[in-house]
């Protein structure tokens, strides 16, 4: 028997960028994201090293990120968030 969990996704506005540590120093460690209801959380998983450097050099604040997650916590925060994509500036 194989246990299968469905993943959900949502579009969130990038409201901040945190610098990475260790091998990710000098690049994005995580985006600070805001849901439609104003809840903020951080996600960095799913970004390649190239994307981390590129988004560090180019300010992505204000852009929309599509995030996959397992479920929402009781406080409305996505659990196990992964960045699926960051929309282009023209996509806002």
Rosetta constraint file for C-alpha pairs under 8 A:
AtomPair CA 5 CA 70 HARMONIC 7.62 0.50
AtomPair CA 6 CA 70 HARMONIC 7.14 0.50
AtomPair CA 7 CA 68 HARMONIC 6.38 0.50
AtomPair CA 7 CA 69 HARMONIC 5.69 0.50
AtomPair CA 7 CA 70 HARMONIC 4.97 0.50
AtomPair CA 7 CA 71 HARMONIC 7.41 0.50
AtomPair CA 8 CA 68 HARMONIC 5.56 0.50
AtomPair CA 8 CA 69 HARMONIC 5.37 0.50
AtomPair CA 8 CA 70 HARMONIC 6.12 0.50
AtomPair CA 8 CA 71 HARMONIC 6.92 0.50
AtomPair CA 9 CA 66 HARMONIC 6.73 0.50
AtomPair CA 9 CA 67 HARMONIC 5.34 0.50
AtomPair CA 9 CA 68 HARMONIC 4.25 0.50
AtomPair CA 9 CA 69 HARMONIC 6.02 0.50
AtomPair CA 10 CA 66 HARMONIC 5.67 0.50
AtomPair CA 10 CA 67 HARMONIC 5.48 0.50
AtomPair CA 10 CA 68 HARMONIC 6.76 0.50
AtomPair CA 11 CA 35 HARMONIC 7.33 0.50
AtomPair CA 11 CA 64 HARMONIC 6.32 0.50
AtomPair CA 11 CA 65 HARMONIC 5.68 0.50
AtomPair CA 11 CA 66 HARMONIC 4.51 0.50
AtomPair CA 11 CA 67 HARMONIC 6.32 0.50
AtomPair CA 12 CA 33 HARMONIC 5.86 0.50
AtomPair CA 12 CA 34 HARMONIC 5.40 0.50
AtomPair CA 12 CA 35 HARMONIC 4.97 0.50
AtomPair CA 12 CA 36 HARMONIC 6.91 0.50
AtomPair CA 12 CA 64 HARMONIC 5.52 0.50
AtomPair CA 12 CA 65 HARMONIC 5.36 0.50
AtomPair CA 12 CA 66 HARMONIC 6.37 0.50
AtomPair CA 12 CA 67 HARMONIC 7.25 0.50
AtomPair CA 13 CA 33 HARMONIC 5.59 0.50
AtomPair CA 13 CA 34 HARMONIC 5.26 0.50
AtomPair CA 13 CA 35 HARMONIC 6.76 0.50
AtomPair CA 13 CA 61 HARMONIC 7.75 0.50
AtomPair CA 13 CA 62 HARMONIC 5.99 0.50
AtomPair CA 13 CA 63 HARMONIC 5.82 0.50
AtomPair CA 13 CA 64 HARMONIC 4.55 0.50
AtomPair CA 13 CA 65 HARMONIC 6.23 0.50
AtomPair CA 14 CA 31 HARMONIC 6.40 0.50
AtomPair CA 14 CA 32 HARMONIC 5.92 0.50
AtomPair CA 14 CA 33 HARMONIC 4.64 0.50
AtomPair CA 14 CA 34 HARMONIC 6.47 0.50
AtomPair CA 14 CA 60 HARMONIC 6.82 0.50
AtomPair CA 14 CA 61 HARMONIC 5.04 0.50
AtomPair CA 14 CA 62 HARMONIC 5.39 0.50
AtomPair CA 14 CA 63 HARMONIC 5.61 0.50
AtomPair CA 14 CA 64 HARMONIC 5.99 0.50
AtomPair CA 14 CA 65 HARMONIC 6.63 0.50
AtomPair CA 15 CA 31 HARMONIC 7.60 0.50
AtomPair CA 15 CA 32 HARMONIC 5.59 0.50
AtomPair CA 15 CA 33 HARMONIC 5.62 0.50
AtomPair CA 15 CA 34 HARMONIC 6.55 0.50
AtomPair CA 15 CA 61 HARMONIC 5.21 0.50
AtomPair CA 15 CA 62 HARMONIC 6.12 0.50
AtomPair CA 16 CA 31 HARMONIC 5.87 0.50
AtomPair CA 16 CA 32 HARMONIC 4.66 0.50
AtomPair CA 16 CA 33 HARMONIC 7.00 0.50
AtomPair CA 16 CA 61 HARMONIC 5.82 0.50
AtomPair CA 17 CA 28 HARMONIC 6.55 0.50
AtomPair CA 17 CA 29 HARMONIC 7.59 0.50
AtomPair CA 17 CA 30 HARMONIC 6.10 0.50
AtomPair CA 17 CA 31 HARMONIC 4.59 0.50
AtomPair CA 17 CA 32 HARMONIC 5.71 0.50
AtomPair CA 17 CA 56 HARMONIC 7.88 0.50
AtomPair CA 17 CA 60 HARMONIC 7.98 0.50
AtomPair CA 17 CA 61 HARMONIC 7.44 0.50
AtomPair CA 18 CA 28 HARMONIC 6.03 0.50
AtomPair CA 18 CA 29 HARMONIC 5.53 0.50
AtomPair CA 18 CA 30 HARMONIC 5.29 0.50
AtomPair CA 18 CA 31 HARMONIC 6.17 0.50
AtomPair CA 18 CA 32 HARMONIC 7.20 0.50
AtomPair CA 19 CA 24 HARMONIC 7.58 0.50
AtomPair CA 19 CA 25 HARMONIC 6.37 0.50
AtomPair CA 19 CA 26 HARMONIC 6.44 0.50
AtomPair CA 19 CA 27 HARMONIC 5.75 0.50
AtomPair CA 19 CA 28 HARMONIC 4.90 0.50
AtomPair CA 19 CA 29 HARMONIC 4.83 0.50
AtomPair CA 19 CA 30 HARMONIC 7.00 0.50
AtomPair CA 20 CA 24 HARMONIC 4.56 0.50
AtomPair CA 20 CA 25 HARMONIC 4.67 0.50
AtomPair CA 20 CA 26 HARMONIC 6.68 0.50
AtomPair CA 20 CA 27 HARMONIC 5.81 0.50
AtomPair CA 20 CA 28 HARMONIC 5.30 0.50
AtomPair CA 20 CA 29 HARMONIC 3.43 0.50
AtomPair CA 20 CA 30 HARMONIC 6.98 0.50
AtomPair CA 21 CA 25 HARMONIC 4.52 0.50
AtomPair CA 21 CA 26 HARMONIC 7.99 0.50
AtomPair CA 21 CA 29 HARMONIC 6.82 0.50
AtomPair CA 24 CA 28 HARMONIC 6.81 0.50
AtomPair CA 24 CA 29 HARMONIC 6.23 0.50
AtomPair CA 24 CA 49 HARMONIC 7.66 0.50
AtomPair CA 24 CA 52 HARMONIC 7.75 0.50
AtomPair CA 25 CA 29 HARMONIC 7.65 0.50
AtomPair CA 26 CA 53 HARMONIC 7.41 0.50
AtomPair CA 26 CA 56 HARMONIC 7.50 0.50
AtomPair CA 27 CA 52 HARMONIC 5.27 0.50
AtomPair CA 27 CA 53 HARMONIC 4.74 0.50
AtomPair CA 27 CA 54 HARMONIC 7.90 0.50
AtomPair CA 27 CA 55 HARMONIC 7.58 0.50
AtomPair CA 27 CA 56 HARMONIC 5.08 0.50
AtomPair CA 27 CA 57 HARMONIC 7.91 0.50
AtomPair CA 28 CA 44 HARMONIC 7.60 0.50
AtomPair CA 28 CA 52 HARMONIC 4.70 0.50
AtomPair CA 28 CA 53 HARMONIC 6.53 0.50
AtomPair CA 28 CA 55 HARMONIC 6.70 0.50
AtomPair CA 28 CA 56 HARMONIC 5.43 0.50
AtomPair CA 29 CA 44 HARMONIC 5.85 0.50
AtomPair CA 29 CA 52 HARMONIC 7.29 0.50
AtomPair CA 30 CA 42 HARMONIC 5.93 0.50
AtomPair CA 30 CA 43 HARMONIC 5.08 0.50
AtomPair CA 30 CA 44 HARMONIC 3.93 0.50
AtomPair CA 30 CA 45 HARMONIC 7.63 0.50
AtomPair CA 31 CA 42 HARMONIC 5.51 0.50
AtomPair CA 31 CA 43 HARMONIC 5.47 0.50
AtomPair CA 31 CA 44 HARMONIC 6.00 0.50
AtomPair CA 32 CA 40 HARMONIC 6.72 0.50
AtomPair CA 32 CA 41 HARMONIC 5.75 0.50
AtomPair CA 32 CA 42 HARMONIC 4.54 0.50
AtomPair CA 32 CA 43 HARMONIC 6.77 0.50
AtomPair CA 33 CA 40 HARMONIC 5.41 0.50
AtomPair CA 33 CA 41 HARMONIC 5.41 0.50
AtomPair CA 33 CA 42 HARMONIC 5.86 0.50
AtomPair CA 33 CA 43 HARMONIC 7.36 0.50
AtomPair CA 33 CA 65 HARMONIC 7.98 0.50
AtomPair CA 34 CA 38 HARMONIC 5.61 0.50
AtomPair CA 34 CA 39 HARMONIC 5.46 0.50
AtomPair CA 34 CA 40 HARMONIC 4.38 0.50
AtomPair CA 34 CA 41 HARMONIC 6.62 0.50
AtomPair CA 35 CA 39 HARMONIC 5.30 0.50
AtomPair CA 35 CA 40 HARMONIC 6.46 0.50
AtomPair CA 39 CA 76 HARMONIC 7.07 0.50
AtomPair CA 39 CA 77 HARMONIC 6.86 0.50
AtomPair CA 40 CA 77 HARMONIC 7.46 0.50
AtomPair CA 41 CA 77 HARMONIC 6.58 0.50
AtomPair CA 41 CA 78 HARMONIC 7.71 0.50
AtomPair CA 43 CA 81 HARMONIC 5.83 0.50
AtomPair CA 43 CA 82 HARMONIC 6.31 0.50
AtomPair CA 43 CA 83 HARMONIC 6.75 0.50
AtomPair CA 44 CA 82 HARMONIC 6.78 0.50
AtomPair CA 44 CA 83 HARMONIC 6.59 0.50
AtomPair CA 45 CA 81 HARMONIC 7.12 0.50
AtomPair CA 45 CA 82 HARMONIC 4.91 0.50
AtomPair CA 45 CA 83 HARMONIC 6.08 0.50
AtomPair CA 46 CA 82 HARMONIC 5.23 0.50
AtomPair CA 46 CA 83 HARMONIC 4.94 0.50
AtomPair CA 46 CA 84 HARMONIC 6.48 0.50
AtomPair CA 47 CA 51 HARMONIC 5.86 0.50
AtomPair CA 47 CA 52 HARMONIC 6.20 0.50
AtomPair CA 47 CA 83 HARMONIC 6.54 0.50
AtomPair CA 48 CA 52 HARMONIC 6.16 0.50
AtomPair CA 49 CA 53 HARMONIC 6.35 0.50
AtomPair CA 50 CA 54 HARMONIC 6.13 0.50
AtomPair CA 51 CA 55 HARMONIC 5.95 0.50
AtomPair CA 52 CA 56 HARMONIC 6.15 0.50
AtomPair CA 53 CA 57 HARMONIC 6.33 0.50
AtomPair CA 54 CA 58 HARMONIC 6.14 0.50
AtomPair CA 55 CA 59 HARMONIC 6.22 0.50
AtomPair CA 55 CA 60 HARMONIC 6.11 0.50
AtomPair CA 63 CA 86 HARMONIC 7.12 0.50
AtomPair CA 63 CA 87 HARMONIC 6.55 0.50
AtomPair CA 63 CA 88 HARMONIC 7.22 0.50
AtomPair CA 63 CA 89 HARMONIC 6.12 0.50
AtomPair CA 63 CA 92 HARMONIC 6.55 0.50
AtomPair CA 64 CA 86 HARMONIC 5.89 0.50
AtomPair CA 64 CA 87 HARMONIC 5.52 0.50
AtomPair CA 64 CA 92 HARMONIC 6.71 0.50
AtomPair CA 65 CA 83 HARMONIC 6.81 0.50
AtomPair CA 65 CA 84 HARMONIC 7.40 0.50
AtomPair CA 65 CA 85 HARMONIC 5.75 0.50
AtomPair CA 65 CA 86 HARMONIC 4.30 0.50
AtomPair CA 65 CA 87 HARMONIC 6.12 0.50
AtomPair CA 66 CA 83 HARMONIC 6.16 0.50
AtomPair CA 66 CA 84 HARMONIC 5.41 0.50
AtomPair CA 66 CA 85 HARMONIC 5.34 0.50
AtomPair CA 66 CA 86 HARMONIC 6.30 0.50
AtomPair CA 66 CA 87 HARMONIC 7.73 0.50
AtomPair CA 67 CA 81 HARMONIC 6.14 0.50
AtomPair CA 67 CA 82 HARMONIC 5.49 0.50
AtomPair CA 67 CA 83 HARMONIC 4.68 0.50
AtomPair CA 67 CA 84 HARMONIC 5.40 0.50
AtomPair CA 67 CA 85 HARMONIC 7.35 0.50
AtomPair CA 68 CA 81 HARMONIC 5.60 0.50
AtomPair CA 68 CA 82 HARMONIC 5.19 0.50
AtomPair CA 68 CA 83 HARMONIC 6.47 0.50
AtomPair CA 68 CA 84 HARMONIC 6.33 0.50
AtomPair CA 69 CA 78 HARMONIC 5.77 0.50
AtomPair CA 69 CA 79 HARMONIC 5.72 0.50
AtomPair CA 69 CA 80 HARMONIC 5.37 0.50
AtomPair CA 69 CA 81 HARMONIC 4.45 0.50
AtomPair CA 69 CA 82 HARMONIC 6.36 0.50
AtomPair CA 70 CA 78 HARMONIC 7.15 0.50
AtomPair CA 70 CA 79 HARMONIC 5.71 0.50
AtomPair CA 70 CA 80 HARMONIC 5.98 0.50
AtomPair CA 70 CA 81 HARMONIC 7.27 0.50
AtomPair CA 71 CA 78 HARMONIC 5.85 0.50
AtomPair CA 71 CA 79 HARMONIC 5.57 0.50
AtomPair CA 71 CA 80 HARMONIC 7.94 0.50
AtomPair CA 72 CA 76 HARMONIC 5.20 0.50
AtomPair CA 72 CA 77 HARMONIC 5.26 0.50
AtomPair CA 72 CA 78 HARMONIC 4.46 0.50
AtomPair CA 72 CA 79 HARMONIC 5.74 0.50
AtomPair CA 73 CA 77 HARMONIC 5.16 0.50
AtomPair CA 73 CA 78 HARMONIC 6.27 0.50
AtomPair CA 73 CA 79 HARMONIC 6.39 0.50
AtomPair CA 87 CA 91 HARMONIC 5.87 0.50
AtomPair CA 87 CA 92 HARMONIC 7.40 0.50
AtomPair CA 88 CA 92 HARMONIC 7.41 0.50
